Amino acid sequence: MVQLPKLLIIDDEPNNISLLVGSLDEDYDIYCSTNGFDAIKIIETQDFDLILLDIVMPEISGYEVCKKIKTMPDKKSIPIIFVSARTSELDQQKGFNCGAIDYIMKPYSIPIIKARIATHIKLKQTYEKIDTISKKRSELLHMLCHDLANHFSTIANGLELMNSDPNLISDCLPFVNMANIRGLELINTIKDMEAVEEKSLQITPVDLVEAIHESLEVLKHLYNDKNITIHLDLEDNLWLQAEKVTLINSVINNLISNAIKFSYPDSTILVKAWSKYKQVVLEVSDTGIGMSTTLQNQLFDISKKTSRTGTAGEKGTGFGMSLIQRLMSSYQGTIKISSKDIQSHPESHGTQIALIFNQSKSISLAI
């Protein structure tokens, strides 16, 4: 069923409301109010695509209602059209100064009012689409910077070790080369992912155990610097449905690097993976600082600031978890989080994150 745009009509004359409802109800989900104060209460609890607002009303004028709406952070973008018998330029100017997007004078033409409503709703939808695309591109840019930093760190550490001891070249060169290759792959994947809606990721069978080991090689310097032990409990033959480059670079890397970042030195991180009911589960558990309930509720919202300093002063973008969720959705998987912050649970703090994937139908390839 197609959801109709929601329209609010505010007018103290019932006949005016009846005329508009009779002309518009086939195209819009219409709400009505004959009082400005009641209308404000409705607006506080509902999301509207457009408001038709009379000016001359008892108790509170349309101008004041408009001003009030424009002070509401999550409602101020609703387009407001004044519909009034006042025809002077001063009245129209006052209406636009209050924040209205259009001004229609009574008596009005129904075809004209229909056309203006449709135009402004289409503009609103276009602005919202542009804003969504902008946020997604910003997220991808942060992702690229964040995830490439892991590979550059691997390359830098490898070069430093090779420079200090030439005998380590044969040991370090494969990891430096791998980081270089994966970094280039990541750049190419980001180009393809500018919007998942425009070009879907190529989902294929991926060997989870191999992907985890590859991720740990990239992150080795991070957990070694904090003397953190990575304890692996991995079933064999775990093949799942995902896109390999983003799975390693943006999902597993982010998941484990977050656990490292918020864990204390000399602690242990458990990385566990198993299959059940045609699904594959990857679980990463730590005994670090944990997350408050408020932070957990905001974790996937890119409009909220969720970046925190790690236990060794590490910085982050705060975009990692929202990206993981987005990619898991692209893989048709899910994510579950359980966490206790150290302030509220000083004796049993830490975070456990489980990623649930669809098991690959090509699991026999691993045998």
C-alpha positions as CSV (number, residue, x, y, z in Angstrom):
1,M,0.0,0.0,0.0
2,V,1.4,3.4,-1.1
3,Q,1.8,5.8,1.8
4,L,0.3,9.2,1.0
5,P,2.0,12.5,2.0
6,K,0.7,13.9,5.3
7,L,-1.0,17.2,5.1
8,L,-2.1,19.4,8.1
9,I,-4.8,22.1,7.5
10,I,-5.2,24.8,10.2
11,D,-8.2,27.1,9.7
12,D,-10.8,28.2,12.2
13,E,-13.5,28.1,9.5
14,P,-14.9,24.6,9.1
15,N,-16.3,25.4,5.6
16,N,-12.8,26.2,4.4
17,I,-11.5,22.9,5.8
18,S,-14.3,20.9,4.2
19,L,-13.6,22.4,0.8
20,L,-9.9,21.6,1.0
21,V,-10.4,18.1,2.4
22,G,-12.9,17.3,-0.3
23,S,-10.5,18.5,-3.0
24,L,-7.3,16.9,-1.6
25,D,-8.2,13.8,0.3
26,E,-7.6,11.4,-2.6
27,D,-3.9,12.5,-2.8
28,Y,-3.0,13.2,0.8
29,D,-3.4,11.8,4.3
30,I,-5.1,14.9,5.8
31,Y,-5.2,16.1,9.4
32,C,-7.2,19.2,10.5
33,S,-7.3,21.7,13.3
34,T,-9.4,24.8,13.9
35,N,-7.2,26.2,16.7
36,G,-3.6,27.2,16.6
37,F,-2.7,25.8,20.1
38,D,-4.3,22.5,19.3
39,A,-2.4,22.4,15.9
40,I,0.9,22.9,17.7
41,K,0.2,19.9,19.9
42,I,-0.6,17.8,16.9
43,I,2.6,18.9,15.1
44,E,4.6,17.9,18.2
45,T,3.4,14.3,17.9
46,Q,3.2,13.9,14.1
47,D,5.5,14.3,11.1
48,F,3.9,16.2,8.2
49,D,5.0,16.8,4.7
50,L,3.3,20.2,4.4
51,I,1.1,22.6,6.5
52,L,-1.7,24.8,5.1
53,L,-2.1,27.6,7.6
54,D,-4.7,30.4,8.0
55,I,-3.6,33.7,9.4
56,V,-6.6,35.2,11.2
57,M,-7.6,32.8,14.0
58,P,-8.8,33.2,17.6
59,E,-6.3,33.0,20.6
60,I,-3.2,32.7,18.4
61,S,-2.6,34.0,14.9
62,G,-1.2,31.9,12.1
63,Y,2.0,34.1,12.2
64,E,2.6,33.0,15.8
65,V,1.9,29.3,15.0
66,C,4.4,29.5,12.1
67,K,7.1,31.1,14.3
68,K,6.5,28.4,17.0
69,I,6.9,25.6,14.4
70,K,10.2,27.1,13.2
71,T,11.6,26.9,16.7
72,M,11.1,23.1,16.8
73,P,14.4,21.5,15.8
74,D,12.8,18.4,14.2
75,K,9.8,20.2,12.6
76,K,11.3,23.5,11.3
77,S,11.9,22.0,7.8
78,I,8.1,21.3,7.3
79,P,7.0,23.6,4.4
80,I,4.3,26.0,5.5
81,I,1.9,27.7,3.0
82,F,-0.2,30.6,4.3
83,V,-3.8,30.5,3.0
84,S,-5.4,33.9,3.8
85,A,-8.0,36.5,2.8
86,R,-5.3,39.2,3.6
87,T,-4.0,40.4,0.3
88,S,-1.6,43.2,1.1
89,E,2.1,43.0,0.3
90,L,2.8,43.7,3.9
91,D,0.8,40.7,5.0
92,Q,2.6,38.5,2.5
93,Q,6.0,39.8,3.5
94,K,5.2,39.2,7.1
95,G,4.2,35.6,6.3
96,F,7.5,34.9,4.4
97,N,9.5,36.6,7.3
98,C,7.9,34.1,9.7
99,G,9.2,31.2,7.7
100,A,6.4,30.3,5.2
101,I,7.4,28.9,1.9
102,D,4.4,30.2,-0.1
103,Y,1.4,32.5,0.3
104,I,-2.0,31.8,-1.3
105,M,-4.8,34.4,-1.2
106,K,-8.5,33.5,-0.7
107,P,-10.6,32.9,-2.6
108,Y,-8.2,30.4,-4.0
109,S,-8.3,28.2,-7.1
110,I,-8.3,24.5,-6.3
111,P,-6.1,23.5,-9.3
112,I,-3.6,26.2,-8.3
113,I,-3.5,25.2,-4.6
114,K,-3.1,21.5,-5.7
115,A,-0.2,22.4,-8.0
116,R,1.6,24.5,-5.3
117,I,1.1,21.8,-2.6
118,A,2.5,19.1,-5.0
119,T,5.5,21.3,-6.0
120,H,6.5,22.1,-2.4
121,I,6.2,18.5,-1.3
122,K,8.3,17.4,-4.2
123,L,10.9,20.0,-3.3
124,K,10.9,18.8,0.3
125,Q,11.4,15.2,-0.8
126,T,14.2,16.3,-3.1
127,Y,16.0,18.2,-0.3
128,E,15.6,15.2,2.0
129,K,17.1,12.9,-0.6
130,I,20.1,15.3,-1.2
131,D,20.6,15.4,2.6
132,T,20.6,11.6,2.9
133,I,23.1,11.3,0.0
134,S,25.3,13.9,1.6
135,K,25.3,12.1,4.9
136,K,26.1,8.8,3.3
137,R,29.0,10.3,1.3
138,S,30.3,11.9,4.4
139,E,30.1,8.5,6.1
140,L,32.0,6.8,3.2
141,L,34.7,9.5,3.4
142,H,35.2,8.9,7.1
143,M,35.2,5.2,6.5
144,L,37.9,5.5,3.8
145,C,40.1,7.7,6.1
146,H,39.6,5.4,9.1
147,D,40.1,2.1,7.4
148,L,43.1,3.2,5.2
149,A,44.8,4.4,8.4
150,N,45.0,0.7,9.5
151,H,46.8,-0.3,6.3
152,F,49.1,2.7,6.4
153,S,50.0,1.8,10.0
154,T,50.8,-1.7,9.0
155,I,53.0,-0.4,6.2
156,A,54.7,2.1,8.4
157,N,55.4,-0.4,11.2
158,G,56.7,-2.9,8.6
159,L,59.1,-0.4,7.1
160,E,60.3,0.7,10.5
161,L,61.1,-2.9,11.5
162,M,62.8,-3.7,8.1
163,N,64.9,-0.5,8.5
164,S,65.9,-1.4,12.0
165,D,66.8,-5.0,11.2
166,P,67.3,-6.0,7.5
167,N,66.9,-9.7,8.6
168,L,63.2,-9.0,9.2
169,I,62.6,-8.1,5.6
170,S,61.4,-11.5,4.5
171,D,59.0,-11.7,7.5
172,C,57.6,-8.1,7.2
173,L,57.4,-7.8,3.4
174,P,54.4,-10.1,2.9
175,F,52.3,-8.1,5.5
176,V,53.4,-4.7,4.0
177,N,52.5,-6.0,0.5
178,M,49.1,-7.3,1.8
179,A,48.3,-4.0,3.4
180,N,49.1,-2.2,0.2
181,I,46.9,-4.5,-1.9
182,R,44.0,-4.3,0.6
183,G,44.2,-0.5,0.8
184,L,43.9,-0.3,-3.0
185,E,41.1,-2.8,-3.0
186,L,39.3,-0.7,-0.3
187,I,39.7,2.5,-2.4
188,N,38.1,0.7,-5.4
189,T,35.3,-0.7,-3.2
190,I,34.5,2.8,-1.9
191,K,34.2,4.0,-5.4
192,D,31.6,1.3,-6.1
193,M,29.8,1.9,-2.8
194,E,29.2,5.6,-3.1
195,A,25.6,4.7,-2.7
196,V,24.7,1.1,-2.0
197,E,21.3,1.9,-3.5
198,E,22.9,2.8,-6.9
199,K,25.3,-0.1,-7.1
200,S,24.9,-3.2,-5.0
201,L,27.9,-4.9,-3.5
202,Q,28.8,-8.2,-5.1
203,I,27.9,-10.8,-2.5
204,T,29.9,-14.0,-2.8
205,P,30.9,-17.0,-0.5
206,V,33.7,-15.8,1.9
207,D,35.8,-18.0,4.2
208,L,35.3,-16.3,7.6
209,V,38.2,-17.9,9.4
210,E,40.6,-16.8,6.6
211,A,39.1,-13.3,6.8
212,I,39.6,-13.1,10.6
213,H,43.2,-14.1,10.3
214,E,43.8,-11.6,7.6
215,S,42.2,-8.9,9.7
216,L,44.4,-9.8,12.7
217,E,47.5,-9.4,10.6
218,V,46.5,-5.9,9.7
219,L,45.7,-5.0,13.4
220,K,48.6,-6.9,14.9
221,H,50.5,-3.7,15.8
222,L,47.5,-2.4,17.7
223,Y,47.0,-5.3,20.0
224,N,50.7,-5.9,20.4
225,D,51.2,-2.2,21.5
226,K,48.7,-2.7,24.3
227,N,49.9,-6.3,25.1
228,I,46.4,-7.5,24.4
229,T,45.8,-11.3,23.9
230,I,43.5,-12.3,21.1
231,H,41.9,-15.6,22.0
232,L,40.4,-17.4,19.0
233,D,37.6,-20.0,19.2
234,L,36.7,-20.6,15.6
235,E,34.9,-23.5,14.0
236,D,36.3,-24.9,10.8
237,N,34.6,-24.6,7.5
238,L,32.8,-21.3,8.1
239,W,31.6,-19.9,4.8
240,L,29.2,-17.0,4.7
241,Q,27.6,-14.6,2.2
242,A,29.3,-11.2,2.1
243,E,31.6,-9.0,0.0
244,K,35.1,-9.9,1.0
245,V,37.0,-6.6,0.9
246,T,34.4,-4.6,2.9
247,L,33.9,-7.6,5.3
248,I,37.6,-7.6,6.2
249,N,38.4,-3.9,6.0
250,S,35.2,-2.3,7.2
251,V,33.4,-4.9,9.3
252,I,35.9,-7.2,11.0
253,N,38.7,-4.6,11.2
254,N,36.3,-2.1,12.8
255,L,34.9,-4.6,15.2
256,I,38.2,-5.9,16.5
257,S,40.0,-2.5,16.4
258,N,37.1,-1.1,18.5
259,A,37.5,-3.9,21.0
260,I,41.3,-3.2,21.2
261,K,40.7,0.6,21.5
262,F,38.4,0.3,24.5
263,S,40.2,-2.6,26.2
264,Y,42.8,-2.1,28.9
265,P,46.4,-3.1,28.4
266,D,47.3,-6.8,29.3
267,S,43.6,-7.9,28.8
268,T,42.1,-10.5,26.5
269,I,39.7,-10.2,23.6
270,L,37.7,-13.3,22.6
271,V,36.9,-13.8,18.9
272,K,34.5,-16.6,18.5
273,A,32.8,-17.9,15.4
274,W,30.4,-20.8,14.8
275,S,27.5,-21.9,12.6
276,K,23.9,-22.6,13.5
277,Y,20.6,-23.0,11.6
278,K,22.1,-22.0,8.2
279,Q,23.7,-19.0,9.8
280,V,27.3,-18.1,10.7
281,V,27.9,-16.0,13.9
282,L,31.0,-13.9,14.6
283,E,31.2,-12.7,18.2
284,V,33.8,-10.3,19.6
285,S,33.9,-9.9,23.4
286,D,36.1,-7.7,25.6
287,T,36.3,-6.6,29.2
288,G,36.9,-2.9,28.4
289,I,35.2,0.3,29.4
290,G,31.8,-0.7,27.8
291,M,29.0,1.5,26.7
292,S,26.2,3.3,28.4
293,T,22.6,2.6,27.4
294,T,22.4,6.1,25.9
295,L,25.5,5.5,23.8
296,Q,24.2,2.1,22.6
297,N,20.9,3.8,21.5
298,Q,22.9,6.3,19.4
299,L,25.5,4.0,18.1
300,F,24.1,3.6,14.6
301,D,23.0,7.2,14.1
302,I,25.5,9.1,12.0
303,S,24.0,12.4,13.1
304,K,25.0,11.7,16.7
305,K,28.6,12.1,18.0
306,T,29.6,8.7,19.3
307,S,33.4,8.9,19.0
308,R,35.3,8.3,22.3
309,T,38.9,8.2,23.4
310,G,40.3,4.8,23.9
311,T,42.0,3.5,27.0
312,A,45.4,4.5,25.6
313,G,44.2,7.8,24.2
314,E,43.3,6.4,20.8
315,K,41.1,8.6,18.6
316,G,38.3,7.6,16.3
317,T,35.7,8.9,13.9
318,G,32.6,7.5,15.6
319,F,31.4,6.2,12.2
320,G,32.6,2.6,12.5
321,M,29.5,1.0,14.0
322,S,27.1,2.8,11.7
323,L,29.1,1.5,8.8
324,I,29.2,-2.0,10.1
325,Q,25.4,-1.9,10.4
326,R,25.0,-0.6,6.9
327,L,27.2,-3.3,5.4
328,M,25.6,-6.0,7.4
329,S,22.3,-4.9,6.0
330,S,23.8,-5.1,2.5
331,Y,24.9,-8.7,3.3
332,Q,21.4,-9.4,4.6
333,G,22.8,-10.0,8.0
334,T,22.1,-8.6,11.5
335,I,24.1,-7.2,14.4
336,K,23.4,-7.6,18.2
337,I,25.1,-5.7,21.0
338,S,25.4,-6.3,24.7
339,S,27.4,-3.9,26.8
340,K,27.9,-2.7,30.4
341,D,29.8,0.5,31.0
342,I,32.5,0.7,33.7
343,Q,30.7,3.5,35.6
344,S,27.5,1.5,36.2
345,H,29.1,-2.0,36.4
346,P,32.6,-1.6,37.9
347,E,33.0,-5.3,38.5
348,S,31.5,-6.7,35.2
349,H,32.1,-4.2,32.4
350,G,32.7,-4.8,28.7
351,T,31.1,-5.3,25.3
352,Q,30.0,-8.3,23.3
353,I,29.0,-7.8,19.7
354,A,27.6,-10.6,17.5
355,L,27.3,-10.4,13.7
356,I,24.9,-13.0,12.2
357,F,25.5,-13.8,8.5
358,N,23.7,-16.1,6.1
359,Q,25.7,-19.2,5.6
360,S,27.0,-19.7,2.1
361,K,25.3,-22.2,-0.1
362,S,28.7,-23.0,-1.5
363,I,30.0,-24.2,1.9
364,S,31.1,-27.4,0.2
365,L,33.9,-25.4,-1.6
366,A,35.7,-25.3,1.7
367,I,35.9,-29.0,2.2
